[in-house]
Structure formats: C-alpha cells, structure tokens
Amino acid sequence: MPREIQATSICAVGATLGEGPIWVERDAALWFVDIKAPSVYRFDPETGTLDSWDAPDQTGWVIPADDGGFLAGVRGALHRFDPATGAFEHLAAVHPETPGNRLNDAARDSAGRVWFGTMDNAESDETGHVYHWHRGALTKTDIPPVAITNGPAIAPDGRTLYAVDTLGKRIDAYPVDADGRLGTPRVFLTVGPDDGHPDGAICDSEGGVWVGFFGGWAARRYAADGSLTDIVRFPVANITKIALGGPDGRTAYATTAAKGLDEDARAAQPLAGNLFTFRVAIPGVPVDPVTL
C-alpha cells in the first residue's frame, strides 16, 4: 500500500496559477511563479518571508543561472531574470510560429540542458512541443505535440525523460542518449478518470517520479517501474508541481492554483493558490545552475 501523507499550507500566496517551484541552494530558498499574475516569488522557509517581482508576461518557470541570475521561460521566449534589479532580458524566441502558445514547465538535466515545453494558452489545440536549450542552442525534440505539455521530469542519471500529456492524462518515458537525443518511448503512467490531470513532475534521487494532480486534490510519487509509493492529500483541488529541498533535501514544497474555481469552490477552498509543504523519505536532486 502507498504511504499516505497530509500536506499543510506554509505560505499564503493566493496564486491564480502557482507553478514551477524549485529549491535554490545558493540562497536556501524556494523560488516559484504565478503564471497568470504574472509574478516571480522567493520564499525563505527560515524567516517565512515571501518576496515577489513583477514579470513582463506569463512566466512558467525560473531556473538558477551561474551568473547569479535566472533563466526564465516568459510567454514565447527565454529570458535572463535578474532579481537584484527585477529586469528581464530577452535571450531567444522559442515559438514565433505559434503566438497563441506559451512556455509552461521545465527541468535541468545532469548535463546542463534545460528541457521545457510549450502549450496552447487556450488549452485546446495540440500545438505544444518539448524543447531543450543548452548554452544558447535551442532544439525542438521529436516528442509529438499535445495541447498542454508538463514536466518534463529528468531521471537523476539523465538517461530517462518523463513527458507529461496533461489533457491526454498520460506520462511517457523516453530514453535519452549522451547528446540529448530521445529514443523510442514507453508508457509510464495512464491516469484514471477520478484522479485529476497530471501536472508538473520531478524526479527524486532514487528515480521516483513526483506528480502534482490538477483537480485531483493530491500529489503522488511513483517508483521508476510505475508503481505508486506515496500519495499526499491536500485541502485544495489543484496541485501543480512539487519541489524537494531544505537542508536534507527531504522537505517537499507544492504550488497550487485557484484557476478555474467558481465562487462556491473558491469559498470552499480558502487555501487554494497557497504554498504547501510535507516531508518525504527520499531526498531530491540538487539543481545546479545553468550556463547562459
């Protein structure tokens, strides 16, 4: 039987679409975004302080860079974000042929590549693709397009990529070679009708896959063989993504969303959009800064 855990609210954010949590070791803090606000947040668990910066457009994620700033996925382009000044500097356009798309989720692999996906902002057309970016070179992968990409999650050895098809309610596992080329996928997970939609995904240090479930009131961990090991219950419906951090890598943080809740649902879920936390048995994988 899977282990059952209860998540608790740790910071009142009230995000419309909280996303992209990532533990940044250099300042012992959790960074995340509200895509629809749009804003970038830094939460210091030691002091409980929540800092925020306005973003120029819908921002799906930030990943620390080795120059002290961040690589950020802003609407249809990659930017450098400088928290010291709040400035966003355009680096590369991603999908000028699909202006209705936006960047959605991302992960850094052990080789320094940043894998990320796009999605139809209207959440209907299958125009979302998965890319990787490395030292200024942008590559579109051969993963078939879907309406909403999520993840991708990267195994700790960098040899497996988990691509989430949110509306298709499935996760496929792709082998990755040393040059970042993807092999033939296998189905890793199909999601039942009552479990919500698979959203953001990450891997822990044992290769387990943590998935947030939008509309599912839960996050779940799956072993590398696809078996369910942990289920985390929330008092809110929309869990978007998990990050693992803290001094021992075993404190989980979860972003959530109030998006899509009507007035009655919002009243019934006053903590929707907040940042949540719980403890896990297996630590996460530290995220090294990327080179811009």
N, C-alpha and C positions, 0 to 999 in steps of 0.2 A: 504493500500500500504506500502511496506517496505521503511524504511528510506534509502536514498542514500547518500553515503559518498565518498569523494575522498582522497586517500592516497598520501602522499608525501615522497620522499626519504629523509632520515635523515642522512645516513652514506654511503659513497662509499665503498663497500666491494668487489664487483665483484665476488661473490662466485659462484663456479660451481654448488653446491647444498647446499645452505644455509638451515639450519634446526634447530629444537629443541630450539627455543627461550624460555627463562624462566627468569622472573623477580626475582632477588635475593635481598631480603630486607636488609640483613645484610651489603651489600655494595652499596645499592641503584643503582644497575646496571643491565643491561640486558646481559645475557650470551647466546651464541648460537654456532653452529658449521658449518663448511663446510665439509660435509661428504666426498667429493671426493678429497679435497685438500691434506690430511685431517688436520683440524685445529680446535682449540677451541678459541672463541673470547669473550671478555668482552667489552661492550660499556657503557661508562659513559655519560648519557644524559646531565649532568650538565656542563661538560667540553668539550663534543664532542670527548673524547679520545677513541680510539679503540686499545685495547691490544690483542695480539694473542700468542698462544702456538702451537707448532707442536704436532700432535697426532701420535702414532705409527702405526695406521691403520685406516680404515674408521670408524669414530665415529659418531653415530647417535644422541647422546644426553648427557647432563650432568645435574645432579640434586644435589643441595647442601646437604652436609652431616653435621652432628652435631659436627664433629671434626675439622671443618674449611676447609675441602677439599670438593671433589665432588664424587658422584657415577657416573661412565661413562659407556656407552654402546659402546664397542670397538669391531668391527667386530663380533667375535663369543664368546665374554666373557664380564663379568662385571669387571671393574677396579676401583681402587681409584685413582683419579687425584688430585695432589697437585699443585695448581697454584703458591705456593711460590718457588717451585723447578722445576716445569714442568714435574715431574715424574709421570708415570702411573704404578700402582701396580696391578698385576693380583689378582682377588678375586675368580672368579668362571667361569668355562666354561659353555656355555649355550647350544650349539647345535653341539657337535663334530660329530654327525652322518650326518650332512648336511654342509660340509665345503664350499659349494657354497653359503651359506646364510650369511647374516649379520644382526645385530641389527639395527632397523630403527627409532622407536619413543617410547616415554614413558611418564608416568604421575605418580605422587604420590597421594595416596588417603588419606582420613582423618584419617585412622588407621595406616598410616605409611608404607603401602605396596607400592612398585613400580611395576606398571603394564607396560609391554613393549612387543613389537612384533618383529618378525624376518621377513625376506623376501628373496626371491631368488635374488641374486645380478644381475642375468641376466634378471630378471623381466619377467619370463615366467612360470616356474614350480610352482605348488601350494604346496610349502614347508614351507611357512611362518606360524608360530604359535604365540600365545599370551601366555605370562608367567606372574607370579608375583613373586617378591623377597621380603622377609621380614626377617631382622636380620639374614642373612646368609642362609635362607631356600629358595630354588628355586622350583617353582611349575609350571608345564605346564598345562594350562587350557584345557577345552574340546571344546573351540571355534574351528570350522572346519578350516583346513588350507587353505590359499589363497596364491597367488603369492606375493602380496605386502600388508602387514598389515600397518595400520596407526592409529594414536591415540595410545592407547585407551584414550578417554576422560572420566573423572570421575565426576559424579554429586557432588555438594558440600556436600550433606549428605552422600556420599559414597555408596548409595544404587542402583545406576544405572551406568553401564559401557557402553560406546558407542564404538563399534569396527568398524573400517573403512576397507572396502574391496576396495582398490583403483581401481584396474582393473575391478572389478565387479560393480563399481560405485554405491555402496550402503553402508549404515551405519545401523547396528543392535544394538538395546538396550537390554542389559542383566541385569536382577535384580541381585544384589549382597547381600549375607547374611553377618552376622557379622563375620564369619570365612573366608570370601573371596570366598565362593563357588558361582558359577553362576547358575542362573535358566534358564528357557525357554525364548529365545529371541523373540523380536518383531521387525519388520522392522521399523526403524525410518525414513529413507530417501532413496529414489532412485533418482539418478541424471540423468537429461536429456542429450540428445546427444550433445547439444551445450554448455554445462556448464563446460566442462573440467572434470578432475578426482579429486574426493575428496582426500585431502592430510591430513596434520596434523589437529587435532581437540583438543579443550579445552572447558571447561565449565566455565561460569561466576558465580557470586554469586547468581543469580536468577535461575540457572539451564539452562540458554540458552547455546546453543552449537555453538561455532565459528568454522568454517571450512575454510581452505585455499584450493583453487582450482588450481591444476597444469594444465596449458593450458587453464585456464578459465578466466584469466585477472581479477579475483575478489576473495574476501573473503566474506562469508555470515554468518549471525547469524540466528539460528533457535530457536524458543521457545521450551520448553520441549514437547509440543504437535506436533512438527514438522513443525509449520507454520513459514514462512520466515518473519523476522522482520527487518533485516538490510542487505544491500548489499554495499560493499566497492569496488570501481573501482580503478584499478592500471594501470600505463602506461607500465607494463610488463606482460607477459603471465603467468609465473609460480610462483604462490604464494604457499608457502609450509606450513607455520604454523603461528599462531597468539599467542602473549603473552600479558597479561594485567598487567600493573604495574604503576610505578610512585607514587608520594606521595598520591594520592587519588584512585589509582587502576584503573583509567579510561583512562590512556594513553595506546593505543594499539601499539605494535610493530609487524612487519611482516617480516619474512625471505622470500627471493625469490631465484630463480635459473636461471642460464644461460644454464644449462644442456639441451642438445637436440636441441639447436638453431643452425641453419645453419648460414653461413656467412651473408646472407641477413637479416635474422631475428635478428641476433646479432647487425647489423648496425642499424636496425630499433628500437631496444630496448637497447639503451646505458646504461640504468639504471638497466638492468637485473642482478640479484645477489646482489643488494644493500639491505640495511635495510630500511624499510619504517615505517611510523607512521601515526596514526589518533586518534581522540578522540571518546570515546564511552559513552553511557548513563548509562550502568550498570557496576559497578566495577568488577574486577576479584577476585579470591580467592587466598590469600597469600599462597605460597608454603613453608611449614615448612621443615626444614632439615630432612633427613632420618638418621637412625642409621645404621652404617656399622657393 
